[in-house]
Amino acid sequence: MKEMIRTGIVLMLICAVAAAALAYTNHVTSAIIAERLQQEKEAQLAELFPTMTNFEERTVDGRSATVAFDAENKFVGVLAEGQTEGYGGPIRFNLGINAAGEIVGLTVVAHTETPGIGDVIKETWFTKQFLGKKSGDTFTVDAISGATDSVKAMETGVEREYNEIWRRFSDGGAAGAQDTSAPAFSLAGVADGTYSGTASGFKGEIALEVTVAGGKITAINVTAQQETADRWADAKKVIEEIIAKQTVQVDTVSGTTISSDAIIKAVQRNQRNRREV
Amino acid sequence: MSVMSEFSKGIIKENAVFRLMLGLCPILAVTTMAEFGLGMGIATTAVLICSNLVISLMRRIIPTKVRIPSFIIIIATFVTMVDMLLNAYLPALHAQLGIFVPLIVVNCIILGRAEAFASKAPVSHSLADGLGIGLGFTLSLTLLASVRELLAAGSIFKINLLGAAYEPFMVFGSPPGAFLALGLLMALVNMLSKKYKLE
């Protein structure tokens, strides 16, 4: 019995140390990896849509895609992932469509087709055949002897996914656009007093009370929150900024984005509540 | 045995690839180009040294009954760390080695050294052993990959040596070619070490 407990404790300690080491390595590397992926995506988009200056992830009807815009904020194209059932399993590919609805890019990301036979579908000379196709075109390409199933899978898959993506994103995925414009924040005409507001934070509801005196926020009192303790201490700097600047257009604190955002939203909302009163 | 001989035995006498014939799966898969062989060898060596060090340090703490799970946890931790670090700092190599980096966890060289050596030997000897076996493994992988790259593409480390007129020996780029090249190299290493009494 004693030996069993000792064994268990040693194993548990080894696991705990291993988990801590991994968490730390992940903490160090994840930002670098994320940044690189972002850069790769940017390079990929810039190649597909030369006039692109910025892009945004949007989700319409349960499908997400990267939507690219030019300098005048006009929709120039969309890049989304599609999938089809190949001969050896699912084939995943990236499909780029420009604003005219033409396919401008097709890359196979992952597949399990037979090496040397079905895997031609990933070659550039094969995917190239789909470029320029648009709504209403036939999505047939040259058949390849021995690889009929793989080629057919790509034909039907690309056509189906093209239609699914284009149906949702032909307008730039406007339905999935995030409302980033914050309502104007003004305390003019707000009677002195204490108002309350809430917003969901990282771990739960954040409730706070805002004291207004002479058209100014004089104090913000948090009445309830369950955020991570050390992150919350940082996020609270947002409160000081809101009071100092008398606006909700303040910077969030890195590492506490969700908590900071929640504070800002809560202050914003209670201002809206006041209007209704 | 002295620390020095623990180190040097891994290079020829107990070479993991040509003598012990351990860890052959990743060998056959990644040795298509010299740089991948070198990269895989260095990644494995890093894990081997770290795991040998930690397991040797903990050899009196780890209960015998659960030593294998403990070794695997320690090895898997280092492999995952190497995987993350490669992904962050050497993305090209990471993309090429792909699945074979996480698979270092089940590379029998590492578990083999943990079980047969590091769990019974002092820290200095374990470190020397890890370094030696790792170096031997890296050299073997680089050698095998160079031979395959030379035959299949006419180059070593992407530097073209045989000129444009060379008709590539494609089979050496594929898995059967890996077996052939490995067998031939093994014979050569055996012959040379016998001739020059490297035993």
Interface residues (C-beta under 8 A of the other chain):
Chain A: E3 R6 T7 V10 L11 I14 C15 A18 A21 L22 T25 N26 V28 T29 S30 I32 I33 R36
Chain B: M58 I61 I62 P63 K65 V66 P69 S70 I73 I74 A76 T77 T80 M81 M84 L85 N87 A88 Y89 P91
